């Protein structure tokens, strides 16, 4: 422990080179200026109070943490090996601020645990790391800037920012505004299927490509990803995420024999999930307008289902300290649809601390239970609204 604290304490004045800084997967607000040999400690804390107007037929108010951004801490570093080559590493763990527990039980570094080599052309890293949807498309998720609950419902397009285990990844340097990459994830052969809906089944292989381009006020990103037999952290739960009672011809929940309540199936054992996503943005003075889309194809149980998402919105810099964001998103899946509007105001008390208020309203097709985010149970009808006041600190 003393050794770790010594490393952290001695790293504060160090800096990473611009090429490596651009590639290590840390949000811009968390990046620290360091030298070509360094270790940096960083993190994000987020907490607030949220009111839901209808959760299973009743209103609910609760302390909810890690909403605008996941609560996390991490260590990242770089070592100059000479000849333009550097070694890089990063460890990042998420946790629950309300009780201090790990977000992923039994997994300390659930977000990033990677090591690799980098030069002026880019870097190759191995381990648990963010996918290329996070790198190239997530920055265009405008509704999530308004409200942390407003990342595309269910996050089936992985736009909320997701890590993938057992992966090797290439991410290029910036070539006149163009960056690109590729990722491959190996199958988890440590787990074996013991049933069609088993939580013990390991995920299969996955691969991902993408690119991002910036020119003046214009920017765009695109990514394609295929996951085979997604299980564990990649598994899907259409009832708690979308309010769907049927998916791929299968029920999405079971009835508890004692309470009579619906118990969502968290691991629907599908065969594959394909994601094609992209986004664009344009700066007009104080206003940034954005749009993004996603097409997700699920295969399983002998059936195919296609989810389509579209989102538009903008962020306006009211002043140096105040930002306002408005986003609208529309979703279609299995003959149902849903519309959601999200509004947020963010007041920056400093470069590292801010207060925010956000509001979300979602209405789904008749017969579908409305739900916003994953912190509350679905509504007893097709609509649900949330109002939140929160605080965030970055270090």
C-alpha positions as a Markdown table, in Angstrom:
| # | Residue | x | y | z |
|---|---|---|---|---|
| 1 | Unk | 0.0 | 0.0 | 0.0 |
| 2 | Unk | 2.9 | 2.4 | 0.9 |
| 3 | Unk | 4.4 | 1.7 | -2.5 |
| 4 | Unk | 1.2 | 2.5 | -4.3 |
| 5 | Unk | 0.7 | 5.7 | -2.4 |
| 6 | Unk | 4.4 | 6.7 | -3.1 |
| 7 | Unk | 3.8 | 6.1 | -6.9 |
| 8 | Unk | 0.6 | 8.2 | -6.8 |
| 9 | Unk | 2.1 | 11.0 | -4.8 |
| 10 | Unk | 5.2 | 11.2 | -7.0 |
| 11 | Unk | 3.2 | 11.4 | -10.2 |
| 12 | Unk | 1.3 | 14.7 | -9.8 |
| 13 | Unk | 3.8 | 16.9 | -11.6 |
| 14 | Unk | 4.6 | 14.4 | -14.4 |
| 15 | Unk | 3.3 | 14.5 | -18.0 |
| 16 | Unk | 2.4 | 12.3 | -21.0 |
| 17 | Unk | 3.5 | 13.1 | -24.6 |
| 18 | Unk | 0.7 | 14.4 | -26.9 |
| 19 | Unk | 0.6 | 11.2 | -29.0 |
| 20 | Unk | 0.2 | 8.9 | -26.1 |
| 21 | Unk | -2.2 | 11.3 | -24.3 |
| 22 | Unk | -4.5 | 11.2 | -27.3 |
| 23 | Unk | -4.6 | 7.4 | -27.3 |
| 24 | Unk | -5.0 | 6.4 | -23.7 |
| 25 | Unk | -8.7 | 6.0 | -23.0 |
| 26 | Unk | -9.5 | 8.8 | -20.5 |
| 27 | Unk | -12.1 | 11.5 | -21.0 |
| 28 | Unk | -10.6 | 14.9 | -21.9 |
| 29 | Unk | -11.7 | 16.4 | -18.7 |
| 30 | Unk | -9.6 | 13.9 | -16.7 |
| 31 | Unk | -6.4 | 14.1 | -18.7 |
| 32 | Unk | -3.4 | 15.4 | -16.9 |
| 33 | Unk | -0.3 | 17.0 | -18.5 |
| 34 | Unk | 2.7 | 14.7 | -17.8 |
| 35 | Unk | 6.1 | 14.0 | -19.2 |
| 36 | Unk | 7.2 | 11.1 | -21.4 |
| 37 | Unk | 7.8 | 9.0 | -18.2 |
| 38 | Unk | 4.9 | 9.1 | -15.8 |
| 39 | Unk | 2.1 | 7.6 | -13.6 |
| 40 | Unk | -1.1 | 9.6 | -13.1 |
| 41 | Unk | -3.9 | 9.0 | -10.6 |
| 42 | Unk | -7.4 | 10.2 | -11.6 |
| 43 | Unk | -11.1 | 9.7 | -10.9 |
| 44 | Unk | -14.7 | 10.9 | -11.1 |
| 45 | Unk | -17.3 | 11.2 | -8.3 |
| 46 | Unk | -21.0 | 11.7 | -9.1 |
| 47 | Unk | -24.0 | 11.7 | -6.8 |
| 48 | Unk | -27.5 | 13.2 | -6.7 |
| 49 | Unk | -31.2 | 12.8 | -5.9 |
| 50 | Unk | -33.6 | 11.5 | -8.5 |
| 51 | Unk | -37.4 | 11.5 | -8.6 |
| 52 | Unk | -39.3 | 9.0 | -10.8 |
| 53 | Unk | -42.9 | 9.7 | -11.4 |
| 54 | Unk | -43.9 | 6.1 | -12.0 |
| 55 | Unk | -42.0 | 3.0 | -10.9 |
| 56 | Unk | -44.3 | 0.0 | -11.0 |
| 57 | Unk | -47.3 | 2.3 | -10.4 |
| 58 | Unk | -45.7 | 4.4 | -7.6 |
| 59 | Unk | -43.5 | 7.5 | -7.5 |
| 60 | Unk | -40.0 | 7.1 | -6.0 |
| 61 | Unk | -37.2 | 9.3 | -4.8 |
| 62 | Unk | -33.7 | 8.0 | -4.2 |
| 63 | Unk | -30.1 | 8.8 | -3.9 |
| 64 | Unk | -28.5 | 7.6 | -7.1 |
| 65 | Unk | -24.8 | 7.8 | -7.9 |
| 66 | Unk | -22.6 | 7.4 | -11.0 |
| 67 | Unk | -25.4 | 8.7 | -13.3 |
| 68 | Unk | -23.9 | 11.6 | -15.2 |
| 69 | Unk | -20.7 | 9.6 | -15.3 |
| 70 | Unk | -19.8 | 6.3 | -13.6 |
| 71 | Unk | -17.9 | 6.7 | -10.3 |
| 72 | Unk | -14.4 | 5.5 | -11.0 |
| 73 | Unk | -10.7 | 5.9 | -10.2 |
| 74 | Unk | -7.7 | 4.8 | -12.2 |
| 75 | Unk | -4.0 | 4.9 | -12.7 |
| 76 | Unk | -2.4 | 5.4 | -16.1 |
| 77 | Unk | 1.2 | 5.7 | -17.2 |
| 78 | Unk | 3.8 | 5.8 | -20.0 |
| 79 | Unk | 7.5 | 5.0 | -20.2 |
| 80 | Unk | 9.7 | 6.3 | -23.0 |
| 81 | Unk | 11.6 | 3.3 | -24.3 |
| 82 | Unk | 13.6 | 5.3 | -26.8 |
| 83 | Unk | 13.6 | 5.4 | -30.6 |
| 84 | Unk | 10.0 | 6.9 | -30.6 |
| 85 | Unk | 8.6 | 3.8 | -28.8 |
| 86 | Unk | 6.7 | 3.9 | -25.5 |
| 87 | Unk | 5.2 | 1.5 | -23.1 |
| 88 | Unk | 1.7 | 2.4 | -21.9 |
| 89 | Unk | -0.7 | 1.0 | -19.2 |
| 90 | Unk | -4.0 | 1.8 | -17.6 |
| 91 | Unk | -6.1 | 0.4 | -14.7 |
| 92 | Unk | -9.6 | 1.7 | -14.1 |
| 93 | Unk | -12.2 | 0.6 | -11.5 |
| 94 | Unk | -15.8 | 1.7 | -11.1 |
| 95 | Unk | -17.7 | 1.7 | -7.7 |
| 96 | Unk | -20.9 | 2.7 | -6.1 |
| 97 | Unk | -20.6 | 6.0 | -4.2 |
| 98 | Unk | -23.6 | 5.4 | -2.0 |
| 99 | Unk | -22.2 | 2.3 | -0.2 |
| 100 | Unk | -18.6 | 2.1 | -1.5 |
| 101 | Unk | -19.0 | -1.3 | -3.1 |
| 102 | Unk | -17.5 | -2.3 | -6.4 |
| 103 | Unk | -19.8 | -1.9 | -9.5 |
| 104 | Unk | -18.8 | -5.4 | -10.7 |
| 105 | Unk | -18.7 | -7.9 | -7.9 |
| 106 | Unk | -15.4 | -9.8 | -7.7 |
| 107 | Unk | -13.8 | -7.6 | -10.4 |
| 108 | Unk | -11.6 | -4.7 | -9.3 |
| 109 | Unk | -10.6 | -3.2 | -12.7 |
| 110 | Unk | -13.8 | -3.7 | -14.6 |
| 111 | Unk | -13.5 | -0.7 | -16.9 |
| 112 | Unk | -9.8 | -0.8 | -18.0 |
| 113 | Unk | -6.9 | -3.2 | -17.4 |
| 114 | Unk | -4.5 | -2.9 | -20.3 |
| 115 | Unk | -0.9 | -2.7 | -21.3 |
| 116 | Unk | 0.7 | -2.0 | -24.7 |
| 117 | Unk | 3.2 | -0.2 | -26.9 |
| 118 | Unk | 2.8 | 3.1 | -28.7 |
| 119 | Unk | 4.7 | 5.2 | -31.3 |
| 120 | Unk | 4.0 | 8.1 | -33.7 |
| 121 | Unk | 1.6 | 5.9 | -35.7 |
| 122 | Unk | -0.6 | 4.8 | -32.9 |
| 123 | Unk | -0.7 | 2.1 | -30.2 |
| 124 | Unk | -1.5 | -1.6 | -29.7 |
| 125 | Unk | -2.9 | -2.6 | -26.3 |
| 126 | Unk | -4.1 | -5.8 | -24.7 |
| 127 | Unk | -6.5 | -6.6 | -21.9 |
| 128 | Unk | -9.8 | -5.1 | -20.8 |
| 129 | Unk | -10.4 | -1.8 | -22.6 |
| 130 | Unk | -13.0 | 0.4 | -24.1 |
| 131 | Unk | -14.3 | -0.5 | -27.6 |
| 132 | Unk | -14.2 | 1.7 | -30.7 |
| 133 | Unk | -17.8 | 2.7 | -30.4 |
| 134 | Unk | -16.8 | 4.5 | -27.2 |
| 135 | Unk | -13.8 | 6.1 | -28.9 |
| 136 | Unk | -15.5 | 7.2 | -32.1 |
| 137 | Unk | -19.3 | 7.4 | -31.6 |
| 138 | Unk | -20.0 | 8.0 | -27.9 |
| 139 | Unk | -18.8 | 11.7 | -28.1 |
| 140 | Unk | -21.9 | 12.3 | -30.3 |
| 141 | Unk | -24.4 | 11.0 | -27.7 |
| 142 | Unk | -25.9 | 14.4 | -27.0 |
| 143 | Unk | -28.8 | 13.3 | -24.8 |
| 144 | Unk | -26.3 | 11.7 | -22.4 |
| 145 | Unk | -24.7 | 15.2 | -22.0 |
| 146 | Unk | -28.1 | 16.4 | -20.9 |
| 147 | Unk | -28.8 | 13.5 | -18.6 |
| 148 | Unk | -26.8 | 10.5 | -17.6 |
| 149 | Unk | -30.0 | 8.4 | -17.8 |
| 150 | Unk | -30.3 | 9.3 | -21.5 |
| 151 | Unk | -27.6 | 7.1 | -23.1 |
| 152 | Unk | -29.6 | 5.1 | -25.6 |
| 153 | Unk | -32.1 | 3.0 | -23.7 |
| 154 | Unk | -30.7 | -0.4 | -22.7 |
| 155 | Unk | -27.3 | 0.7 | -24.2 |
| 156 | Unk | -27.7 | -2.1 | -26.8 |
| 157 | Unk | -25.5 | 0.0 | -29.2 |
| 158 | Unk | -22.9 | 0.3 | -26.4 |
| 159 | Unk | -22.8 | 4.1 | -26.8 |
| 160 | Unk | -22.7 | 4.7 | -23.0 |
| 161 | Unk | -19.1 | 3.6 | -23.1 |
| 162 | Unk | -18.3 | 0.0 | -22.5 |
| 163 | Unk | -15.2 | -2.1 | -21.9 |
| 164 | Unk | -14.6 | -5.5 | -23.5 |
| 165 | Unk | -12.5 | -8.2 | -21.9 |
| 166 | Unk | -9.7 | -10.4 | -23.4 |
| 167 | Unk | -9.2 | -7.9 | -26.2 |
| 168 | Unk | -6.3 | -6.7 | -28.4 |
| 169 | Unk | -6.8 | -3.3 | -29.9 |
| 170 | Unk | -5.0 | -1.0 | -32.4 |
| 171 | Unk | -5.8 | 2.8 | -32.2 |
| 172 | Unk | -4.1 | 5.1 | -34.7 |
| 173 | Unk | -2.5 | 8.4 | -34.0 |
| 174 | Unk | -4.1 | 11.5 | -35.5 |
| 175 | Unk | -3.4 | 11.8 | -39.2 |
| 176 | Unk | -4.5 | 15.3 | -40.2 |
| 177 | Unk | -7.8 | 14.9 | -38.3 |
| 178 | Unk | -8.3 | 11.2 | -39.1 |
| 179 | Unk | -8.1 | 8.5 | -36.5 |
| 180 | Unk | -9.0 | 4.8 | -36.9 |
| 181 | Unk | -8.7 | 1.5 | -35.2 |
| 182 | Unk | -9.6 | -2.2 | -34.9 |
| 183 | Unk | -10.3 | -4.5 | -32.0 |
| 184 | Unk | -10.6 | -8.3 | -31.5 |
| 185 | Unk | -11.9 | -10.0 | -28.4 |
| 186 | Unk | -11.1 | -13.7 | -27.7 |
| 187 | Unk | -13.7 | -16.1 | -26.4 |
| 188 | Unk | -14.1 | -16.8 | -22.7 |
| 189 | Unk | -13.3 | -20.5 | -22.6 |
| 190 | Unk | -13.2 | -20.6 | -18.9 |
| 191 | Unk | -17.0 | -20.9 | -18.7 |
| 192 | Unk | -19.2 | -23.5 | -20.4 |
| 193 | Unk | -22.8 | -23.5 | -21.2 |
| 194 | Unk | -25.0 | -25.5 | -18.8 |
| 195 | Unk | -28.3 | -24.3 | -20.2 |
| 196 | Unk | -29.8 | -22.0 | -22.8 |
| 197 | Unk | -30.3 | -19.2 | -20.3 |
| 198 | Unk | -27.3 | -19.9 | -18.0 |
| 199 | Unk | -25.5 | -17.0 | -16.3 |
| 200 | Unk | -22.4 | -19.2 | -16.3 |
| 201 | Unk | -22.1 | -19.2 | -20.1 |
| 202 | Unk | -19.0 | -17.4 | -21.4 |
| 203 | Unk | -19.0 | -14.9 | -24.2 |
| 204 | Unk | -17.8 | -15.8 | -27.7 |
| 205 | Unk | -15.4 | -13.8 | -29.9 |
| 206 | Unk | -16.1 | -10.2 | -30.9 |
| 207 | Unk | -14.5 | -7.8 | -33.4 |
| 208 | Unk | -14.8 | -4.1 | -33.9 |
| 209 | Unk | -13.6 | -1.4 | -36.4 |
| 210 | Unk | -14.1 | 2.3 | -36.5 |
| 211 | Unk | -12.9 | 5.8 | -37.5 |
| 212 | Unk | -13.2 | 9.4 | -36.5 |
| 213 | Unk | -12.6 | 12.6 | -38.5 |
| 214 | Unk | -12.3 | 16.2 | -37.5 |
| 215 | Unk | -12.0 | 19.2 | -39.8 |
| 216 | Unk | -12.6 | 22.7 | -38.4 |
| 217 | Unk | -16.1 | 22.9 | -36.8 |
| 218 | Unk | -17.1 | 19.6 | -38.3 |
| 219 | Unk | -16.6 | 16.1 | -36.8 |
| 220 | Unk | -17.9 | 12.6 | -37.5 |
| 221 | Unk | -17.4 | 9.1 | -36.3 |
| 222 | Unk | -18.5 | 5.6 | -37.3 |
| 223 | Unk | -18.0 | 2.1 | -35.9 |
| 224 | Unk | -19.1 | -1.5 | -36.6 |
| 225 | Unk | -19.1 | -4.3 | -34.0 |
| 226 | Unk | -20.1 | -8.0 | -34.0 |
| 227 | Unk | -20.4 | -10.0 | -30.8 |
| 228 | Unk | -20.9 | -13.7 | -30.9 |
| 229 | Unk | -22.9 | -15.4 | -28.0 |
| 230 | Unk | -22.7 | -12.3 | -25.8 |
| 231 | Unk | -22.9 | -13.4 | -22.1 |
| 232 | Unk | -22.0 | -12.1 | -18.7 |
| 233 | Unk | -21.4 | -8.3 | -18.8 |
| 234 | Unk | -22.4 | -8.3 | -22.5 |
| 235 | Unk | -25.7 | -10.1 | -21.9 |
| 236 | Unk | -29.0 | -8.3 | -22.6 |
| 237 | Unk | -32.2 | -7.8 | -20.6 |
| 238 | Unk | -35.0 | -6.4 | -22.7 |
| 239 | Unk | -37.6 | -6.1 | -20.0 |
| 240 | Unk | -35.7 | -4.0 | -17.4 |
| 241 | Unk | -34.0 | -2.0 | -20.2 |
| 242 | Unk | -36.9 | -1.5 | -22.7 |
| 243 | Unk | -40.1 | -2.7 | -21.0 |
| 244 | Unk | -40.6 | -5.4 | -23.6 |
| 245 | Unk | -42.5 | -8.4 | -22.4 |
| 246 | Unk | -41.5 | -10.5 | -25.5 |
| 247 | Unk | -38.2 | -10.5 | -27.4 |
| 248 | Unk | -37.1 | -12.8 | -30.2 |
| 249 | Unk | -40.3 | -14.8 | -29.5 |
| 250 | Unk | -39.3 | -15.4 | -25.8 |
| 251 | Unk | -40.7 | -14.0 | -22.6 |
| 252 | Unk | -38.4 | -11.4 | -21.0 |
| 253 | Unk | -39.3 | -12.2 | -17.4 |
| 254 | Unk | -40.7 | -14.9 | -15.1 |
| 255 | Unk | -43.3 | -14.6 | -12.3 |
| 256 | Unk | -42.0 | -15.1 | -8.8 |
| 257 | Unk | -44.1 | -17.9 | -7.2 |
| 258 | Unk | -44.2 | -16.3 | -3.8 |
| 259 | Unk | -44.6 | -12.6 | -4.5 |
| 260 | Unk | -46.2 | -12.8 | -7.9 |
| 261 | Unk | -43.9 | -10.0 | -9.1 |
| 262 | Unk | -42.1 | -10.0 | -12.5 |
| 263 | Unk | -38.4 | -11.0 | -12.3 |
| 264 | Unk | -36.5 | -9.9 | -15.4 |
| 265 | Unk | -34.3 | -12.3 | -17.3 |
| 266 | Unk | -30.9 | -10.6 | -17.2 |
| 267 | Unk | -29.2 | -13.0 | -19.6 |
| 268 | Unk | -31.1 | -13.8 | -22.7 |
| 269 | Unk | -28.8 | -16.3 | -24.5 |
| 270 | Unk | -28.8 | -14.8 | -28.1 |
| 271 | Unk | -26.5 | -16.1 | -30.8 |
| 272 | Unk | -25.0 | -12.8 | -32.0 |
| 273 | Unk | -25.4 | -9.0 | -31.9 |
| 274 | Unk | -24.3 | -6.7 | -34.7 |
| 275 | Unk | -24.0 | -2.9 | -34.2 |
| 276 | Unk | -23.5 | -0.2 | -36.8 |
| 277 | Unk | -23.4 | 3.3 | -35.3 |
| 278 | Unk | -22.3 | 6.7 | -36.3 |
| 279 | Unk | -22.6 | 10.4 | -35.4 |
| 280 | Unk | -21.8 | 13.9 | -36.6 |
| 281 | Unk | -21.4 | 17.3 | -34.9 |
| 282 | Unk | -21.0 | 20.9 | -36.0 |
| 283 | Unk | -20.0 | 24.0 | -34.0 |
| 284 | Unk | -21.8 | 27.2 | -34.7 |
| 285 | Unk | -20.4 | 29.8 | -32.3 |
| 286 | Unk | -21.7 | 28.9 | -28.8 |
| 287 | Unk | -24.0 | 26.2 | -30.2 |
| 288 | Unk | -22.9 | 22.6 | -31.0 |
| 289 | Unk | -25.5 | 20.6 | -32.9 |
| 290 | Unk | -25.3 | 16.8 | -33.0 |
| 291 | Unk | -26.9 | 13.8 | -34.5 |
| 292 | Unk | -26.3 | 10.1 | -34.3 |
| 293 | Unk | -27.8 | 6.7 | -35.3 |
| 294 | Unk | -27.5 | 3.0 | -34.6 |
| 295 | Unk | -28.7 | -0.1 | -36.2 |
| 296 | Unk | -28.5 | -3.2 | -34.0 |
| 297 | Unk | -29.3 | -6.7 | -35.3 |
| 298 | Unk | -30.0 | -9.5 | -32.8 |
| 299 | Unk | -30.1 | -13.2 | -33.7 |
| 300 | Unk | -31.3 | -15.9 | -31.4 |
| 301 | Unk | -33.9 | -18.6 | -30.7 |
| 302 | Unk | -34.2 | -19.0 | -34.5 |
| 303 | Unk | -35.3 | -15.4 | -35.0 |
| 304 | Unk | -33.9 | -12.0 | -36.0 |
| 305 | Unk | -34.7 | -8.7 | -34.5 |
| 306 | Unk | -33.6 | -5.2 | -35.7 |
| 307 | Unk | -33.4 | -2.2 | -33.4 |
| 308 | Unk | -33.0 | 1.2 | -34.9 |
| 309 | Unk | -32.1 | 4.4 | -33.0 |
| 310 | Unk | -31.9 | 8.0 | -34.1 |
| 311 | Unk | -31.0 | 11.0 | -32.0 |
| 312 | Unk | -30.7 | 14.8 | -32.6 |
| 313 | Unk | -29.9 | 17.7 | -30.3 |
| 314 | Unk | -27.6 | 20.4 | -29.3 |
| 315 | Unk | -25.5 | 22.0 | -26.5 |
| 316 | Unk | -25.5 | 25.8 | -25.9 |
| 317 | Unk | -22.8 | 27.6 | -23.9 |
| 318 | Unk | -24.9 | 30.1 | -22.1 |
| 319 | Unk | -21.9 | 31.5 | -20.3 |
| 320 | Unk | -18.4 | 30.4 | -19.3 |
| 321 | Unk | -19.9 | 28.6 | -16.3 |
| 322 | Unk | -23.3 | 27.5 | -17.6 |
| 323 | Unk | -24.2 | 25.0 | -20.4 |
| 324 | Unk | -27.7 | 23.9 | -21.6 |
| 325 | Unk | -28.3 | 20.7 | -23.5 |
| 326 | Unk | -31.4 | 19.3 | -25.2 |
| 327 | Unk | -31.7 | 15.9 | -26.9 |
| 328 | Unk | -34.4 | 13.9 | -28.6 |
| 329 | Unk | -34.2 | 10.2 | -29.5 |
| 330 | Unk | -36.5 | 7.8 | -31.2 |
| 331 | Unk | -36.3 | 4.0 | -31.2 |
| 332 | Unk | -38.0 | 1.2 | -33.2 |
| 333 | Unk | -37.8 | -2.5 | -32.3 |
| 334 | Unk | -40.1 | -5.5 | -32.9 |
| 335 | Unk | -43.1 | -3.4 | -34.0 |
| 336 | Unk | -42.8 | -1.0 | -31.0 |
| 337 | Unk | -41.4 | 2.5 | -30.8 |
| 338 | Unk | -40.4 | 4.9 | -28.1 |
| 339 | Unk | -39.7 | 8.7 | -28.0 |
| 340 | Unk | -37.6 | 10.4 | -25.4 |
| 341 | Unk | -36.7 | 14.0 | -24.6 |
| 342 | Unk | -33.9 | 15.0 | -22.2 |
| 343 | Unk | -33.0 | 18.4 | -20.9 |
| 344 | Unk | -30.0 | 19.4 | -18.8 |
| 345 | Unk | -28.4 | 22.4 | -17.2 |
| 346 | Unk | -24.8 | 22.2 | -16.0 |
| 347 | Unk | -23.2 | 24.9 | -13.8 |
| 348 | Unk | -19.4 | 24.7 | -13.5 |
| 349 | Unk | -18.2 | 25.9 | -10.1 |
| 350 | Unk | -14.6 | 25.2 | -11.2 |
| 351 | Unk | -12.7 | 23.2 | -13.8 |
| 352 | Unk | -13.3 | 20.1 | -11.7 |
| 353 | Unk | -16.6 | 20.5 | -9.9 |
| 354 | Unk | -20.1 | 21.1 | -11.3 |
| 355 | Unk | -23.7 | 21.1 | -10.2 |
| 356 | Unk | -26.4 | 19.9 | -12.7 |
| 357 | Unk | -30.1 | 19.4 | -13.0 |
| 358 | Unk | -31.7 | 17.1 | -15.6 |
| 359 | Unk | -35.1 | 16.0 | -16.8 |
| 360 | Unk | -36.1 | 13.0 | -18.9 |
| 361 | Unk | -39.5 | 11.9 | -20.4 |
| 362 | Unk | -40.0 | 8.7 | -22.3 |
| 363 | Unk | -43.2 | 7.4 | -24.0 |
| 364 | Unk | -43.3 | 4.0 | -25.6 |
| 365 | Unk | -45.9 | 2.2 | -27.7 |
| 366 | Unk | -49.2 | 1.0 | -26.1 |
| 367 | Unk | -48.6 | -2.2 | -24.2 |
| 368 | Unk | -44.9 | -1.5 | -23.6 |
| 369 | Unk | -43.8 | -0.4 | -20.1 |
| 370 | Unk | -42.0 | 2.9 | -20.2 |
| 371 | Unk | -38.6 | 3.0 | -18.6 |
| 372 | Unk | -35.8 | 5.6 | -18.5 |
| 373 | Unk | -32.3 | 4.4 | -17.7 |
| 374 | Unk | -31.5 | 1.3 | -15.7 |
| 375 | Unk | -31.8 | 2.7 | -12.1 |
| 376 | Unk | -35.6 | 2.4 | -11.9 |
| 377 | Unk | -38.1 | -0.4 | -12.6 |
| 378 | Unk | -40.4 | 0.1 | -15.6 |
| 379 | Unk | -43.5 | 2.2 | -15.3 |
| 380 | Unk | -47.0 | 0.7 | -14.9 |
| 381 | Unk | -47.9 | 2.3 | -18.2 |
| 382 | Unk | -46.2 | 3.4 | -21.4 |
| 383 | Unk | -44.6 | 6.6 | -20.0 |
| 384 | Unk | -42.0 | 7.5 | -17.3 |
| 385 | Unk | -40.4 | 10.7 | -16.3 |
| 386 | Unk | -37.3 | 11.5 | -14.2 |
| 387 | Unk | -36.0 | 14.7 | -12.5 |
| 388 | Unk | -32.5 | 14.8 | -11.0 |
| 389 | Unk | -30.3 | 17.2 | -9.1 |
| 390 | Unk | -26.7 | 16.2 | -8.8 |
| 391 | Unk | -23.0 | 17.1 | -8.3 |
| 392 | Unk | -19.9 | 15.8 | -10.0 |
| 393 | Unk | -16.2 | 16.2 | -9.1 |
| 394 | Unk | -13.2 | 15.1 | -11.2 |
| 395 | Unk | -9.7 | 14.7 | -10.0 |
